[in-house]
Amino acid sequence: MPSRHGWVVRKISIEENLPDSVFTVGLAEDEAGQGCYLVFQCGLEEPSEQNRRLGLDSYCILNESGGVDYGGVEEVSISQNRLTLRFREEAIEELELPNENIVLAFHSGSDMAGLRIGLGRILSYGDPEKFPRVMNL
């Protein structure tokens, strides 16, 4: 089992799901989506007033633990074939992360340009108070 502090991403999925009105970036440890994974999602439309009242007016993050968190990325950076994420305290608890930092490595030839664009779109969705403090994409 890989370290939960980081792993090698073998599958990147970037897609718009029109029926569910969501944009998704998925990062998985293997092609079948088994093992470690992170899924980042945002709506295709602005958050509703009800979502604002409920605090669900930001991007969401899901992982293999079954955890879900809204607006939980404090810092994000991509350099060459590496994605570094720093999570807020609430996200660490909700996603059952070992600590605040996760470093993901990518094989050469991975769609890093698509990842930059996709994460930029998702992490700047909704409530500006929940945008990452540092975003180096």
N, C-alpha and C positions, 0 to 999 in steps of 0.2 A: 504494500500500500504506500503511495507517495506521501510525502510530508504535506500536511495541510497548510504549511507556510508557503507552499508554492508547488507547482507541477508543470509538466509540459502539455501545452494545448495541442491536440491533434485534430480537432474539429472546430471550425468557426462557422457559425450560422448567422446570417444577417438578412432579415426579411420583414416586410410589411404584411400584416395579416388583416386584410380589409374586413372580413366578416366580424372579427373581434375588435376591430379598430385599435390595433396595437402594433407598435414597431419594436422588434426584438433583436438583440445581439446575444447569441449563445456561445459559450466557450466550454468545450468538453475535453476531458482527458483522453477519451478514445472515440473512434468513429461512431460507435453505437450509442454514445451518450452515457455510458456507464462510468463508474468511478466519480472523481471530482468533477464538478461543473459549476459555472456561474451563468445566470441568465439575467440580462438587464432589459427592462421594458419601459416603454412610455406610450401614452395615448397618441393617436393620430390627430386628435382634436384637443383643444385646451381643456384643463380639468373643470368639471362641473362645480357648481356652488356647493352641492352636497359633498363632493370629494374634498373641497376646501375645508368645510366644516369638520369633516372626519379626519383631517390630516393626511389624506390620501392624494394630495395634489402635487405629487412629485413622481419621479421615476421610481421603479421598484426593482429590487434585486432578489433573486431566488437562488437556492443552491441545493446540493444533494442531501443536506440535513432536513430538508422540508421547510427551512426557515424562509421568511419573507420580510423584507424591510423596505421602507420608503425613504429615499433621500439619504442613504447611509454612507456615501463615499465622501471622505474628507479631502483626499488628494488622489490624483491619478496622473500617471505619466507613461508615455511610450517612448522607448529609445531602442532603435534597431529592432531586434526580435524579442523584446521584453516589455511586459506590462506590469507596472507597479501600482498597487492600490493600497491606500490607507483608509481604514473604515472608522466611522464614528462609534462611540461606545455602545450605543443602542444596537447598531448593526452587528457588532461583535457578538452580543448576547443573542439576538434574534436568529442569526445565521450560524451560531455555535462555532465561531472561528477561534483558532488557538491564540491569536493576538490581533493587533490592529493592522499589521502589514502582510500582504499576500503578493508574491512575485511570481508571475506566470511567464514561462519561456515558450517561444514559438519556433517551429522548424523554418528554415529558410524556404522561401516560396509561399509562406502564409500571406493572406490578404491583409497586410498591416495598414494599407491605405484605406481599405474598406472599414477596418476596425476603428481607425482614427475618426473617420467621418461618422460611423454609426454610434460610437460612444459619445462623441461630441454632441450629436443630436439628442441622445437619450439623457445625458447628464446635465443638459441645459434646458430640460423640460420642466414646466410647472413653476412652483414656488422658488424664486431666486434665493431665498434664505437656505434652501437645501442643495443648491449647486455646490460642487466641490470647491473648497477654498483655493486649491491649486489645481489647475488643469493644463498639463503640458502634453497636448496631443499634436 
